[in-house]
């Protein structure tokens, strides 16, 4: 998990970035027809073998469903309005955690832990505020900035 895609001042893991891109692609081309991993890889320019692993992780989190065989592939398991970036990242990276389980009571450590908790909560809230539906709309109208 040491690889990161830089997004301005925020670092998102490659897995997180690829998962978000794959699910956004499914939402942009939304239909009840399953989309193959190959097709998603071609649309997003992501490596197919790595994408297969990522899609299995988001499937395990209940964000997509798959169908095997001819005409098989992936579809969103819920409407795009109900899938947030926080859910996508948690599916491939695990829940947001920034703190060790125990306090070591070293100088300033408790204060720093309070800051890390606050940053983590704000990041989670920000990512929960962005749904696939909103990202689809922004993509279609030319990327207007939102607060």
C-alpha positions in Angstrom: 0.0 0.0 0.0 3.0 2.3 -0.4 1.9 3.8 -3.7 -0.1 7.0 -3.8 -1.8 9.1 -6.4 -1.3 12.8 -5.6 -4.5 14.9 -5.7 -3.3 18.4 -4.9 -2.4 18.4 -1.2 -4.2 15.1 -0.5 -2.7 11.7 -1.1 -5.0 8.9 -2.0 -3.7 5.4 -2.5 -3.5 4.0 -6.0 -6.1 1.4 -4.9 -8.5 4.1 -3.7 -8.0 6.2 -6.9 -8.5 3.2 -9.2 -11.6 2.1 -7.3 -13.2 5.5 -7.5 -12.4 5.8 -11.2 -13.9 2.3 -11.9 -17.1 3.0 -10.0 -17.4 6.5 -11.6 -17.1 4.8 -15.0 -19.9 2.4 -14.1 -22.0 5.3 -12.9 -21.3 7.4 -16.0 -22.3 4.5 -18.3 -25.0 3.3 -16.0 -27.3 0.6 -17.2 -28.6 -2.7 -16.0 -26.2 -4.4 -18.5 -23.1 -5.6 -16.7 -19.8 -4.0 -17.9 -16.8 -6.3 -18.3 -13.6 -5.6 -16.5 -11.9 -5.3 -19.9 -14.4 -2.6 -20.9 -13.9 -0.7 -17.6 -10.1 -1.0 -18.0 -10.3 0.4 -21.6 -12.5 3.3 -20.6 -10.5 4.3 -17.6 -7.0 3.3 -18.9 -6.4 1.3 -15.8 -4.4 -2.1 -15.7 -6.9 -4.9 -16.0 -5.3 -7.4 -13.6 -5.1 -4.8 -10.8 -8.6 -3.6 -11.6 -10.0 -7.1 -11.2 -8.6 -7.2 -7.6 -10.1 -3.8 -6.8 -13.5 -4.8 -8.2 -13.5 -7.9 -6.0 -12.9 -5.7 -3.0 -15.7 -3.3 -3.8 -18.0 -6.2 -4.5 -17.2 -7.6 -1.1 -18.2 -4.2 0.4 -21.5 -4.4 -1.4 -20.9 -1.5 -3.8 -21.1 -3.6 -7.0 -22.6 -6.8 -8.1 -21.2 -9.2 -10.7 -22.6 -11.6 -13.2 -20.5 -14.5 -14.6 -20.4 -15.9 -18.1 -21.1 -14.4 -21.5 -22.4 -10.9 -21.2 -21.2 -10.8 -17.6 -19.4 -8.1 -15.7 -20.1 -5.5 -13.0 -23.0 -3.2 -12.2 -23.5 -0.8 -9.3 -25.3 -2.6 -6.4 -27.0 0.7 -5.3 -28.0 3.9 -7.0 -25.1 6.4 -7.5 -26.8 8.8 -5.1 -26.2 6.2 -2.3 -22.5 5.5 -2.9 -20.0 8.0 -1.5 -16.2 8.4 -2.0 -15.8 7.5 1.7 -17.5 4.1 1.1 -15.4 3.4 -2.0 -12.1 4.2 -0.2 -13.1 2.2 2.9 -13.9 -0.8 0.6 -10.3 -1.0 -0.7 -8.3 0.6 2.1 -10.2 -0.3 5.2 -11.9 2.1 7.6 -10.5 5.5 8.3 -8.0 5.2 11.2 -5.1 7.4 12.0 -4.4 6.6 15.6 -2.7 3.8 17.5 -4.9 2.0 19.9 -3.1 3.1 23.1 -1.8 6.4 24.3 1.8 6.5 25.2 1.5 9.8 27.2 4.7 11.2 25.7 5.0 15.0 25.6 2.3 16.5 23.4 1.1 13.1 22.2 -2.5 13.5 23.5 -2.8 16.9 21.8 -1.6 15.5 18.5 -4.0 12.6 18.7 -6.9 15.1 19.1 -5.7 16.8 15.9 -5.3 13.5 14.0 -8.9 12.5 15.1 -10.2 15.9 13.9 -8.5 15.6 10.6 -9.7 12.1 10.1 -13.3 13.0 10.9 -13.2 16.1 8.6 -11.8 14.0 5.8 -14.5 11.3 6.2 -17.2 14.0 6.3 -15.8 15.6 3.1 -15.6 12.3 1.3 -19.1 11.3 2.5 -20.3 14.5 0.9 -19.4 13.4 -2.6 -21.6 10.8 -4.2 -21.1 9.0 -7.5 -24.3 10.8 -8.8 -22.7 14.2 -8.0 -19.5 13.2 -9.7 -21.3 12.0 -12.7 -23.1 15.4 -12.9 -19.9 17.3 -12.5 -18.2 15.2 -15.2 -21.0 15.8 -17.7 -21.1 19.6 -17.2 -17.4 20.1 -17.3 -16.0 19.8 -13.8 -17.4 22.8 -11.9 -15.8 23.2 -8.5 -17.8 22.6 -5.4 -17.2 23.6 -1.9 
